[in-house]
Amino acid sequence: MTSTKPRLVRPRDNRWIAGVCSGLARRFGISAGMMRFLFILSCLLPGPQFVAYLVLWIIIPNEDRYVVASS
């Protein structure tokens, strides 16, 4: 059985800052609001959450790069 999970990209729609939470939410099949809530909740704990967000912002490509032009 093969899994067809969505590609991890930062979508152009439903962005607040950079689309990182929205992209992760699509990838894992949860709502973008829930992912944002979990991120804000995680910021209450010690750790490098903001650094991780910045790194993901740089690493995860924009959705536009993977749009296939129709003929």
BAMI-535719 format. One line per 10 residues: their letters; for each residue x, y, z of C-alpha. Coordinates in pm, 1 decimal. Each point is the difference from the previous one (the first is absolute). Example, Ala and Ser with C-alpha at 12.3 -4.5 7.8 and 13.67 -1.06 7.14 Angstrom:
AS) 1230.0,-450.0,780.0 | 137.0,344.0,-66.0
! end
This chain:
MTSTKPRLVR) 0.0,0.0,0.0 | 143.1,336.1,-99.3 | -67.5,319.2,185.6 | -87.9,308.9,-202.2 | 72.6,277.1,247.5 | 1.3,353.8,-136.1 | 338.4,149.5,-85.1 | 145.1,220.7,272.5 | -21.9,350.5,-145.7 | -98.7,341.6,131.7
PRDNRWIAGV) -338.5,66.3,-163.6 | -86.5,337.5,-149.0 | -344.9,-0.2,160.9 | -81.2,-9.4,371.4 | 333.1,161.2,100.8 | 45.0,217.4,304.1 | 372.7,65.4,6.7 | 190.9,-234.5,-229.3 | -231.7,-297.4,-44.7 | 208.4,-239.4,209.1
CSGLARRFGI) -283.6,-103.0,232.6 | -243.6,-25.7,-289.7 | 239.1,-219.3,-197.7 | 67.0,-226.5,296.7 | -373.1,-25.1,68.3 | -68.6,-111.6,-357.8 | 281.2,-253.2,17.5 | -126.1,-156.2,322.3 | -370.8,27.9,-79.1 | -110.8,240.9,273.2
SAGMMRFLFI) -145.4,348.8,-13.2 | 231.0,299.0,-35.8 | -161.7,157.4,306.3 | 85.3,-304.8,210.5 | 360.5,4.4,-121.7 | 30.8,370.7,84.0 | -147.4,-66.3,344.4 | 248.8,-282.0,60.3 | 287.1,224.8,-108.1 | -108.9,281.1,234.1
LSCLLPGPQF) -45.2,-253.4,279.8 | 347.6,-140.7,-64.5 | 144.8,351.5,31.7 | -94.0,-10.1,367.4 | 249.1,-284.3,46.7 | 375.4,53.0,2.4 | 165.4,-73.3,-331.7 | 93.7,138.1,-339.1 | -351.0,22.1,-150.8 | 57.2,334.2,-172.1
VAYLVLWIII) 330.6,-117.5,-142.2 | -168.7,-317.3,-126.7 | -272.6,212.4,-162.6 | 261.7,215.0,-175.4 | 189.4,-306.7,-119.6 | -320.9,-155.8,-134.3 | -83.2,330.1,-170.9 | 331.4,-22.0,-185.2 | -9.6,-375.7,-72.4 | -363.4,-55.3,-105.3
PNEDRYVVAS) -53.3,124.0,-356.6 | -289.4,217.4,-114.7 | -287.7,-178.4,-166.3 | 52.7,198.6,-322.5 | 314.2,-192.5,-90.6 | -195.2,-325.6,-31.3 | -298.1,121.3,-201.7 | 0.0,-184.3,-331.4 | -105.8,215.0,-294.5 | -284.7,-150.6,-197.5
S) 24.8,-0.2,-377.3
! end
